Amino acid sequence: MELILFVFSVVGMTLIVVDGSILQWFRNLVKLTASKINVPSLGTIVDCYLCSGTWCGFLMGFVWISSDPLKIFACGCAGAFLANAAALMLNWIESATMVNLPDNSNNEQS
């Protein structure tokens, strides 16, 4: 049961951090702080599914799986994979439903 909760909590939390309008203020704060400390690339952590998924995996690994540092690290790696895979799958589903172009391969042009 903990594994299922881990998977869904990592994916859900990452999607909320990266795409959720409810945490836009958090993304803005992270980017502003990163630019103030002169490390603007640090601000990209909230725009990246792999990066956010890693940190969400660390947190949810500690909450649901174990307090063992090696297991938490493994959960971070798993979180990165899960979050990125979920984002790719959702983008693929969305792209398949957005536009259906007609097949013009049978039409001859003169």
A tleap script that builds the chain and sets N, CA, C and O, in Angstrom:
source leaprc.protein.ff14SB
mol = sequence {
  NMET GLU LEU ILE LEU PHE VAL PHE SER VAL
  VAL GLY MET THR LEU ILE VAL VAL ASP GLY
  SER ILE LEU GLN TRP PHE ARG ASN LEU VAL
  LYS LEU THR ALA SER LYS ILE ASN VAL PRO
  SER LEU GLY THR ILE VAL ASP CYS TYR LEU
  CYS SER GLY THR TRP CYS GLY PHE LEU MET
  GLY PHE VAL TRP ILE SER SER ASP PRO LEU
  LYS ILE PHE ALA CYS GLY CYS ALA GLY ALA
  PHE LEU ALA ASN ALA ALA ALA LEU MET LEU
  ASN TRP ILE GLU SER ALA THR MET VAL ASN
  LEU PRO ASP ASN SER ASN ASN GLU GLN CSER
}
set mol.1.N position { 0.822 -1.197 0.000 }
set mol.1.CA position { 0.000 0.000 0.000 }
set mol.1.C position { 0.868 1.263 0.000 }
set mol.1.O position { 0.551 2.254 -0.659 }
set mol.2.N position { 1.970 1.200 0.757 }
set mol.2.CA position { 2.867 2.362 0.806 }
set mol.2.C position { 3.475 2.651 -0.557 }
set mol.2.O position { 3.684 3.809 -0.916 }
set mol.3.N position { 3.760 1.593 -1.319 }
set mol.3.CA position { 4.336 1.782 -2.649 }
set mol.3.C position { 3.361 2.509 -3.569 }
set mol.3.O position { 3.758 3.409 -4.310 }
set mol.4.N position { 2.108 2.130 -3.527 }
set mol.4.CA position { 1.089 2.802 -4.348 }
set mol.4.C position { 0.946 4.260 -3.930 }
set mol.4.O position { 0.873 5.152 -4.776 }
set mol.5.N position { 0.908 4.496 -2.635 }
set mol.5.CA position { 0.827 5.881 -2.151 }
set mol.5.C position { 2.062 6.673 -2.550 }
set mol.5.O position { 1.960 7.846 -2.907 }
set mol.6.N position { 3.221 6.043 -2.492 }
set mol.6.CA position { 4.457 6.710 -2.916 }
set mol.6.C position { 4.374 7.127 -4.380 }
set mol.6.O position { 4.652 8.277 -4.720 }
set mol.7.N position { 3.990 6.184 -5.249 }
set mol.7.CA position { 3.938 6.467 -6.686 }
set mol.7.C position { 2.980 7.617 -6.992 }
set mol.7.O position { 3.350 8.572 -7.674 }
set mol.8.N position { 1.762 7.524 -6.491 }
set mol.8.CA position { 0.779 8.564 -6.805 }
set mol.8.C position { 1.105 9.893 -6.138 }
set mol.8.O position { 0.829 10.950 -6.706 }
set mol.9.N position { 1.685 9.859 -4.948 }
set mol.9.CA position { 2.017 11.124 -4.291 }
set mol.9.C position { 3.182 11.820 -4.977 }
set mol.9.O position { 3.189 13.046 -5.085 }
set mol.10.N position { 4.160 11.065 -5.440 }
set mol.10.CA position { 5.290 11.678 -6.158 }
set mol.10.C position { 4.820 12.289 -7.471 }
set mol.10.O position { 5.146 13.435 -7.781 }
set mol.11.N position { 4.059 11.528 -8.234 }
set mol.11.CA position { 3.592 12.029 -9.527 }
set mol.11.C position { 2.670 13.234 -9.331 }
set mol.11.O position { 2.814 14.250 -10.011 }
set mol.12.N position { 1.737 13.118 -8.410 }
set mol.12.CA position { 0.809 14.223 -8.166 }
set mol.12.C position { 1.501 15.469 -7.664 }
set mol.12.O position { 1.238 16.570 -8.149 }
set mol.13.N position { 2.388 15.303 -6.689 }
set mol.13.CA position { 3.093 16.463 -6.147 }
set mol.13.C position { 3.956 17.131 -7.211 }
set mol.13.O position { 4.006 18.359 -7.288 }
set mol.14.N position { 4.627 16.342 -8.018 }
set mol.14.CA position { 5.474 16.919 -9.068 }
set mol.14.C position { 4.643 17.682 -10.090 }
set mol.14.O position { 5.017 18.782 -10.496 }
set mol.15.N position { 3.524 17.112 -10.507 }
set mol.15.CA position { 2.671 17.820 -11.465 }
set mol.15.C position { 2.146 19.133 -10.880 }
set mol.15.O position { 2.041 20.134 -11.588 }
set mol.16.N position { 1.823 19.124 -9.600 }
set mol.16.CA position { 1.353 20.359 -8.954 }
set mol.16.C position { 2.479 21.380 -8.867 }
set mol.16.O position { 2.262 22.565 -9.121 }
set mol.17.N position { 3.686 20.930 -8.508 }
set mol.17.CA position { 4.816 21.868 -8.390 }
set mol.17.C position { 5.163 22.467 -9.746 }
set mol.17.O position { 5.374 23.676 -9.850 }
set mol.18.N position { 5.224 21.640 -10.784 }
set mol.18.CA position { 5.673 22.116 -12.095 }
set mol.18.C position { 4.570 22.842 -12.863 }
set mol.18.O position { 4.835 23.863 -13.497 }
set mol.19.N position { 3.338 22.334 -12.817 }
set mol.19.CA position { 2.277 22.867 -13.667 }
set mol.19.C position { 1.113 23.522 -12.931 }
set mol.19.O position { 0.346 24.269 -13.539 }
set mol.20.N position { 0.968 23.262 -11.656 }
set mol.20.CA position { -0.213 23.718 -10.936 }
set mol.20.C position { -0.265 25.217 -10.731 }
set mol.20.O position { 0.722 25.832 -10.326 }
set mol.21.N position { -1.417 25.803 -11.012 }
set mol.21.CA position { -1.568 27.250 -10.805 }
set mol.21.C position { -1.556 27.601 -9.321 }
set mol.21.O position { -1.231 28.728 -8.949 }
set mol.22.N position { -1.908 26.642 -8.481 }
set mol.22.CA position { -1.943 26.894 -7.041 }
set mol.22.C position { -0.543 27.160 -6.477 }
set mol.22.O position { -0.408 27.814 -5.443 }
set mol.23.N position { 0.498 26.659 -7.148 }
set mol.23.CA position { 1.869 26.884 -6.677 }
set mol.23.C position { 2.666 27.820 -7.580 }
set mol.23.O position { 3.897 27.794 -7.567 }
set mol.24.N position { 1.982 28.638 -8.357 }
set mol.24.CA position { 2.688 29.620 -9.185 }
set mol.24.C position { 3.516 30.562 -8.314 }
set mol.24.O position { 4.627 30.943 -8.683 }
set mol.25.N position { 2.972 30.933 -7.163 }
set mol.25.CA position { 3.709 31.807 -6.240 }
set mol.25.C position { 4.997 31.137 -5.775 }
set mol.25.O position { 6.012 31.811 -5.602 }
set mol.26.N position { 4.972 29.820 -5.570 }
set mol.26.CA position { 6.157 29.091 -5.133 }
set mol.26.C position { 7.214 29.069 -6.237 }
set mol.26.O position { 8.398 29.278 -5.975 }
set mol.27.N position { 6.775 28.812 -7.484 }
set mol.27.CA position { 7.714 28.826 -8.612 }
set mol.27.C position { 8.347 30.199 -8.767 }
set mol.27.O position { 9.551 30.315 -8.992 }
set mol.28.N position { 7.524 31.243 -8.644 }
set mol.28.CA position { 8.061 32.605 -8.750 }
set mol.28.C position { 9.055 32.897 -7.635 }
set mol.28.O position { 10.085 33.526 -7.877 }
set mol.29.N position { 8.762 32.449 -6.421 }
set mol.29.CA position { 9.651 32.668 -5.281 }
set mol.29.C position { 10.983 31.956 -5.472 }
set mol.29.O position { 12.039 32.529 -5.201 }
set mol.30.N position { 10.942 30.717 -5.933 }
set mol.30.CA position { 12.178 29.959 -6.157 }
set mol.30.C position { 13.026 30.637 -7.231 }
set mol.30.O position { 14.238 30.773 -7.068 }
set mol.31.N position { 12.400 31.061 -8.322 }
set mol.31.CA position { 13.145 31.718 -9.400 }
set mol.31.C position { 13.708 33.060 -8.951 }
set mol.31.O position { 14.838 33.402 -9.297 }
set mol.32.N position { 12.932 33.825 -8.182 }
set mol.32.CA position { 13.401 35.106 -7.675 }
set mol.32.C position { 14.568 34.914 -6.717 }
set mol.32.O position { 15.564 35.632 -6.795 }
set mol.33.N position { 14.449 33.960 -5.827 }
set mol.33.CA position { 15.524 33.677 -4.872 }
set mol.33.C position { 16.783 33.225 -5.605 }
set mol.33.O position { 17.888 33.648 -5.267 }
set mol.34.N position { 16.617 32.376 -6.600 }
set mol.34.CA position { 17.770 31.894 -7.371 }
set mol.34.C position { 18.470 33.037 -8.095 }
set mol.34.O position { 19.698 33.064 -8.166 }
set mol.35.N position { 17.709 33.970 -8.626 }
set mol.35.CA position { 18.340 35.099 -9.317 }
set mol.35.C position { 19.004 36.059 -8.323 }
set mol.35.O position { 20.022 36.673 -8.641 }
set mol.36.N position { 18.431 36.188 -7.127 }
set mol.36.CA position { 19.030 37.071 -6.113 }
set mol.36.C position { 20.354 36.526 -5.582 }
set mol.36.O position { 21.261 37.294 -5.259 }
set mol.37.N position { 20.462 35.203 -5.493 }
set mol.37.CA position { 21.727 34.633 -5.025 }
set mol.37.C position { 22.678 34.355 -6.192 }
set mol.37.O position { 23.700 33.687 -6.031 }
set mol.38.N position { 22.326 34.871 -7.353 }
set mol.38.CA position { 23.147 34.809 -8.558 }
set mol.38.C position { 23.381 33.373 -9.046 }
set mol.38.O position { 24.463 33.040 -9.530 }
set mol.39.N position { 22.360 32.538 -8.913 }
set mol.39.CA position { 22.388 31.179 -9.449 }
set mol.39.C position { 21.060 30.941 -10.170 }
set mol.39.O position { 20.240 30.147 -9.709 }
set mol.40.N position { 20.844 31.627 -11.300 }
set mol.40.CA position { 19.537 31.534 -11.965 }
set mol.40.C position { 19.185 30.124 -12.435 }
set mol.40.O position { 18.004 29.799 -12.557 }
set mol.41.N position { 20.173 29.288 -12.698 }
set mol.41.CA position { 19.864 27.922 -13.142 }
set mol.41.C position { 19.186 27.117 -12.033 }
set mol.41.O position { 18.498 26.138 -12.321 }
set mol.42.N position { 19.366 27.507 -10.788 }
set mol.42.CA position { 18.698 26.837 -9.680 }
set mol.42.C position { 17.181 27.018 -9.762 }
set mol.42.O position { 16.427 26.169 -9.286 }
set mol.43.N position { 16.740 28.111 -10.358 }
set mol.43.CA position { 15.321 28.378 -10.507 }
set mol.43.C position { 14.626 27.431 -11.460 }
set mol.43.O position { 13.400 27.323 -11.438 }
set mol.44.N position { 15.384 26.743 -12.298 }
set mol.44.CA position { 14.764 25.815 -13.252 }
set mol.44.C position { 14.300 24.525 -12.587 }
set mol.44.O position { 13.623 23.714 -13.218 }
set mol.45.N position { 14.652 24.330 -11.331 }
set mol.45.CA position { 14.248 23.105 -10.623 }
set mol.45.C position { 12.730 22.963 -10.556 }
set mol.45.O position { 12.217 21.845 -10.506 }
set mol.46.N position { 12.012 24.074 -10.555 }
set mol.46.CA position { 10.551 24.027 -10.461 }
set mol.46.C position { 9.881 23.949 -11.837 }
set mol.46.O position { 8.655 23.896 -11.925 }
set mol.47.N position { 10.669 23.941 -12.896 }
set mol.47.CA position { 10.135 23.813 -14.251 }
set mol.47.C position { 10.434 22.446 -14.861 }
set mol.47.O position { 9.988 22.146 -15.968 }
set mol.48.N position { 11.172 21.635 -14.152 }
set mol.48.CA position { 11.676 20.367 -14.684 }
set mol.48.C position { 11.047 19.200 -13.935 }
set mol.48.O position { 11.092 19.138 -12.707 }
set mol.49.N position { 10.457 18.268 -14.694 }
set mol.49.CA position { 9.838 17.100 -14.070 }
set mol.49.C position { 10.873 16.192 -13.416 }
set mol.49.O position { 10.616 15.619 -12.357 }
set mol.50.N position { 12.034 16.058 -14.036 }
set mol.50.CA position { 13.081 15.228 -13.440 }
set mol.50.C position { 13.576 15.833 -12.126 }
set mol.50.O position { 13.712 15.133 -11.123 }
set mol.51.N position { 13.841 17.126 -12.144 }
set mol.51.CA position { 14.353 17.790 -10.938 }
set mol.51.C position { 13.329 17.783 -9.814 }
set mol.51.O position { 13.626 17.358 -8.697 }
set mol.52.N position { 12.139 18.250 -10.107 }
set mol.52.CA position { 11.091 18.282 -9.081 }
set mol.52.C position { 10.710 16.872 -8.646 }
set mol.52.O position { 10.449 16.635 -7.466 }
set mol.53.N position { 10.677 15.945 -9.583 }
set mol.53.CA position { 10.365 14.564 -9.250 }
set mol.53.C position { 11.379 13.956 -8.296 }
set mol.53.O position { 11.026 13.161 -7.424 }
set mol.54.N position { 12.638 14.333 -8.466 }
set mol.54.CA position { 13.674 13.847 -7.558 }
set mol.54.C position { 13.412 14.326 -6.143 }
set mol.54.O position { 13.428 13.534 -5.200 }
set mol.55.N position { 13.171 15.622 -5.992 }
set mol.55.CA position { 12.961 16.178 -4.650 }
set mol.55.C position { 11.647 15.691 -4.045 }
set mol.55.O position { 11.574 15.432 -2.844 }
set mol.56.N position { 10.626 15.568 -4.859 }
set mol.56.CA position { 9.362 15.007 -4.352 }
set mol.56.C position { 9.556 13.543 -3.970 }
set mol.56.O position { 8.964 13.071 -2.999 }
set mol.57.N position { 10.379 12.824 -4.725 }
set mol.57.CA position { 10.692 11.441 -4.398 }
set mol.57.C position { 11.441 11.317 -3.084 }
set mol.57.O position { 11.176 10.407 -2.298 }
set mol.58.N position { 12.387 12.236 -2.838 }
set mol.58.CA position { 13.081 12.239 -1.548 }
set mol.58.C position { 12.079 12.408 -0.407 }
set mol.58.O position { 12.090 11.656 0.568 }
set mol.59.N position { 11.216 13.410 -0.551 }
set mol.59.CA position { 10.261 13.716 0.516 }
set mol.59.C position { 9.262 12.575 0.719 }
set mol.59.O position { 9.042 12.138 1.848 }
set mol.60.N position { 8.667 12.100 -0.356 }
set mol.60.CA position { 7.670 11.044 -0.227 }
set mol.60.C position { 8.313 9.710 0.156 }
set mol.60.O position { 7.670 8.878 0.795 }
set mol.61.N position { 9.557 9.502 -0.221 }
set mol.61.CA position { 10.277 8.310 0.215 }
set mol.61.C position { 10.464 8.310 1.720 }
set mol.61.O position { 10.314 7.280 2.377 }
set mol.62.N position { 10.791 9.467 2.255 }
set mol.62.CA position { 10.929 9.595 3.704 }
set mol.62.C position { 9.582 9.394 4.397 }
set mol.62.O position { 9.505 8.740 5.437 }
set mol.63.N position { 8.529 9.955 3.819 }
set mol.63.CA position { 7.191 9.862 4.427 }
set mol.63.C position { 6.633 8.445 4.342 }
set mol.63.O position { 6.141 7.925 5.344 }
set mol.64.N position { 6.697 7.795 3.155 }
set mol.64.CA position { 6.007 6.536 2.942 }
set mol.64.C position { 6.880 5.296 3.042 }
set mol.64.O position { 6.386 4.227 3.401 }
set mol.65.N position { 8.155 5.412 2.735 }
set mol.65.CA position { 8.981 4.209 2.598 }
set mol.65.C position { 9.900 3.973 3.798 }
set mol.65.O position { 9.764 2.963 4.489 }
set mol.66.N position { 10.836 4.897 4.051 }
set mol.66.CA position { 11.841 4.634 5.071 }
set mol.66.C position { 12.595 5.911 5.419 }
set mol.66.O position { 12.563 6.888 4.671 }
set mol.67.N position { 13.272 5.891 6.559 }
set mol.67.CA position { 14.151 7.004 6.918 }
set mol.67.C position { 15.612 6.654 6.635 }
set mol.67.O position { 16.508 7.435 6.956 }
set mol.68.N position { 15.855 5.498 6.042 }
set mol.68.CA position { 17.202 5.088 5.655 }
set mol.68.C position { 17.677 5.954 4.487 }
set mol.68.O position { 17.004 6.017 3.458 }
set mol.69.N position { 18.830 6.626 4.629 }
set mol.69.CA position { 19.298 7.539 3.564 }
set mol.69.C position { 19.442 6.878 2.197 }
set mol.69.O position { 19.159 7.517 1.183 }
set mol.70.N position { 19.869 5.634 2.138 }
set mol.70.CA position { 20.012 4.967 0.845 }
set mol.70.C position { 18.652 4.710 0.192 }
set mol.70.O position { 18.505 4.841 -1.023 }
set mol.71.N position { 17.672 4.348 0.998 }
set mol.71.CA position { 16.328 4.142 0.455 }
set mol.71.C position { 15.709 5.465 0.028 }
set mol.71.O position { 14.999 5.516 -0.976 }
set mol.72.N position { 15.965 6.530 0.769 }
set mol.72.CA position { 15.470 7.852 0.379 }
set mol.72.C position { 16.099 8.275 -0.947 }
set mol.72.O position { 15.416 8.815 -1.816 }
set mol.73.N position { 17.396 8.032 -1.100 }
set mol.73.CA position { 18.065 8.348 -2.367 }
set mol.73.C position { 17.445 7.558 -3.517 }
set mol.73.O position { 17.185 8.107 -4.588 }
set mol.74.N position { 17.210 6.260 -3.286 }
set mol.74.CA position { 16.582 5.432 -4.320 }
set mol.74.C position { 15.185 5.944 -4.648 }
set mol.74.O position { 14.775 5.923 -5.809 }
set mol.75.N position { 14.451 6.402 -3.638 }
set mol.75.CA position { 13.114 6.960 -3.875 }
set mol.75.C position { 13.193 8.240 -4.710 }
set mol.75.O position { 12.322 8.498 -5.541 }
set mol.76.N position { 14.235 9.036 -4.488 }
set mol.76.CA position { 14.424 10.236 -5.305 }
set mol.76.C position { 14.660 9.887 -6.764 }
set mol.76.O position { 14.110 10.528 -7.660 }
set mol.77.N position { 15.476 8.874 -6.999 }
set mol.77.CA position { 15.730 8.426 -8.373 }
set mol.77.C position { 14.454 7.867 -9.004 }
set mol.77.O position { 14.145 8.157 -10.160 }
set mol.78.N position { 13.724 7.067 -8.238 }
set mol.78.CA position { 12.458 6.528 -8.736 }
set mol.78.C position { 11.458 7.646 -8.994 }
set mol.78.O position { 10.712 7.605 -9.972 }
set mol.79.N position { 11.444 8.645 -8.117 }
set mol.79.CA position { 10.533 9.776 -8.285 }
set mol.79.C position { 10.805 10.537 -9.568 }
set mol.79.O position { 9.873 10.952 -10.257 }
set mol.80.N position { 12.084 10.722 -9.893 }
set mol.80.CA position { 12.436 11.405 -11.141 }
set mol.80.C position { 11.899 10.634 -12.342 }
set mol.80.O position { 11.318 11.219 -13.256 }
set mol.81.N position { 12.096 9.318 -12.334 }
set mol.81.CA position { 11.603 8.493 -13.434 }
set mol.81.C position { 10.077 8.527 -13.524 }
set mol.81.O position { 9.513 8.728 -14.599 }
set mol.82.N position { 9.423 8.330 -12.388 }
set mol.82.CA position { 7.948 8.294 -12.365 }
set mol.82.C position { 7.347 9.610 -12.842 }
set mol.82.O position { 6.419 9.617 -13.650 }
set mol.83.N position { 7.878 10.720 -12.341 }
set mol.83.CA position { 7.334 12.027 -12.708 }
set mol.83.C position { 7.536 12.317 -14.187 }
set mol.83.O position { 6.629 12.811 -14.856 }
set mol.84.N position { 8.725 12.013 -14.697 }
set mol.84.CA position { 8.993 12.265 -16.108 }
set mol.84.C position { 8.153 11.349 -16.996 }
set mol.84.O position { 7.626 11.791 -18.017 }
set mol.85.N position { 8.025 10.083 -16.619 }
set mol.85.CA position { 7.205 9.149 -17.395 }
set mol.85.C position { 5.739 9.589 -17.407 }
set mol.85.O position { 5.075 9.518 -18.441 }
set mol.86.N position { 5.244 10.039 -16.264 }
set mol.86.CA position { 3.855 10.505 -16.195 }
set mol.86.C position { 3.658 11.744 -17.055 }
set mol.86.O position { 2.652 11.860 -17.755 }
set mol.87.N position { 4.611 12.673 -17.010 }
set mol.87.CA position { 4.502 13.888 -17.824 }
set mol.87.C position { 4.531 13.552 -19.311 }
set mol.87.O position { 3.760 14.113 -20.089 }
set mol.88.N position { 5.415 12.641 -19.710 }
set mol.88.CA position { 5.470 12.231 -21.115 }
set mol.88.C position { 4.167 11.569 -21.551 }
set mol.88.O position { 3.655 11.838 -22.637 }
set mol.89.N position { 3.641 10.704 -20.693 }
set mol.89.CA position { 2.393 10.023 -21.019 }
set mol.89.C position { 1.237 11.026 -21.143 }
set mol.89.O position { 0.449 10.951 -22.086 }
set mol.90.N position { 1.140 11.949 -20.205 }
set mol.90.CA position { 0.069 12.948 -20.260 }
set mol.90.C position { 0.211 13.857 -21.479 }
set mol.90.O position { -0.788 14.210 -22.105 }
set mol.91.N position { 1.438 14.239 -21.821 }
set mol.91.CA position { 1.657 15.062 -23.019 }
set mol.91.C position { 1.303 14.287 -24.284 }
set mol.91.O position { 0.749 14.859 -25.223 }
set mol.92.N position { 1.615 12.998 -24.319 }
set mol.92.CA position { 1.273 12.182 -25.471 }
set mol.92.C position { -0.241 12.074 -25.623 }
set mol.92.O position { -0.770 12.207 -26.726 }
set mol.93.N position { -0.932 11.834 -24.519 }
set mol.93.CA position { -2.400 11.745 -24.558 }
set mol.93.C position { -2.999 13.074 -25.012 }
set mol.93.O position { -3.907 13.100 -25.842 }
set mol.94.N position { -2.489 14.166 -24.469 }
set mol.94.CA position { -2.998 15.481 -24.849 }
set mol.94.C position { -2.736 15.771 -26.316 }
set mol.94.O position { -3.609 16.297 -27.007 }
set mol.95.N position { -1.549 15.437 -26.803 }
set mol.95.CA position { -1.241 15.707 -28.211 }
set mol.95.C position { -2.096 14.856 -29.142 }
set mol.95.O position { -2.436 15.293 -30.241 }
set mol.96.N position { -2.438 13.671 -28.724 }
set mol.96.CA position { -3.267 12.796 -29.556 }
set mol.96.C position { -4.710 13.281 -29.626 }
set mol.96.O position { -5.428 12.957 -30.572 }
set mol.97.N position { -5.132 14.040 -28.649 }
set mol.97.CA position { -6.513 14.505 -28.629 }
set mol.97.C position { -6.670 15.936 -29.130 }
set mol.97.O position { -7.793 16.385 -29.356 }
set mol.98.N position { -5.581 16.649 -29.304 }
set mol.98.CA position { -5.655 18.057 -29.687 }
set mol.98.C position { -5.929 18.245 -31.177 }
set mol.98.O position { -6.797 19.033 -31.553 }
set mol.99.N position { -5.199 17.530 -32.024 }
set mol.99.CA position { -5.285 17.767 -33.458 }
set mol.99.C position { -5.342 16.431 -34.183 }
set mol.99.O position { -4.535 15.537 -33.930 }
set mol.100.N position { -6.279 16.312 -35.061 }
set mol.100.CA position { -6.340 15.163 -35.949 }
set mol.100.C position { -6.275 15.690 -37.371 }
set mol.100.O position { -7.249 16.243 -37.881 }
set mol.101.N position { -5.133 15.519 -38.006 }
set mol.101.CA position { -4.952 15.976 -39.375 }
set mol.101.C position { -5.399 14.873 -40.327 }
set mol.101.O position { -5.172 13.691 -40.069 }
set mol.102.N position { -6.029 15.262 -41.417 }
set mol.102.CA position { -6.452 14.243 -42.386 }
set mol.102.C position { -5.236 13.620 -43.068 }
set mol.102.O position { -4.197 14.259 -43.235 }
set mol.103.N position { -5.392 12.385 -43.448 }
set mol.103.CA position { -4.321 11.673 -44.143 }
set mol.103.C position { -4.363 12.095 -45.612 }
set mol.103.O position { -5.319 11.772 -46.317 }
set mol.104.N position { -3.345 12.808 -46.077 }
set mol.104.CA position { -3.284 13.303 -47.458 }
set mol.104.C position { -2.361 12.462 -48.316 }
set mol.104.O position { -1.992 12.887 -49.411 }
set mol.105.N position { -1.976 11.286 -47.853 }
set mol.105.CA position { -1.020 10.488 -48.622 }
set mol.105.C position { -1.636 9.928 -49.907 }
set mol.105.O position { -0.903 9.608 -50.842 }
set mol.106.N position { -2.946 9.804 -49.974 }
set mol.106.CA position { -3.605 9.259 -51.188 }
set mol.106.C position { -3.928 10.329 -52.204 }
set mol.106.O position { -4.224 10.012 -53.357 }
set mol.107.N position { -3.881 11.580 -51.813 }
set mol.107.CA position { -4.213 12.676 -52.732 }
set mol.107.C position { -3.002 12.992 -53.611 }
set mol.107.O position { -1.876 13.106 -53.127 }
set mol.108.N position { -3.255 13.128 -54.895 }
set mol.108.CA position { -2.181 13.493 -55.795 }
set mol.108.C position { -2.273 14.978 -56.103 }
set mol.108.O position { -3.349 15.524 -56.344 }
set mol.109.N position { -1.117 15.606 -56.088 }
set mol.109.CA position { -1.075 17.031 -56.416 }
set mol.109.C position { -0.561 17.182 -57.847 }
set mol.109.O position { 0.342 16.458 -58.266 }
set mol.110.N position { -1.142 18.129 -58.598 }
set mol.110.CA position { -0.687 18.331 -59.971 }
set mol.110.C position { 0.160 19.547 -60.083 }
set mol.110.O position { 0.632 19.872 -61.173 }
savepdb mol mol.pdb
quit
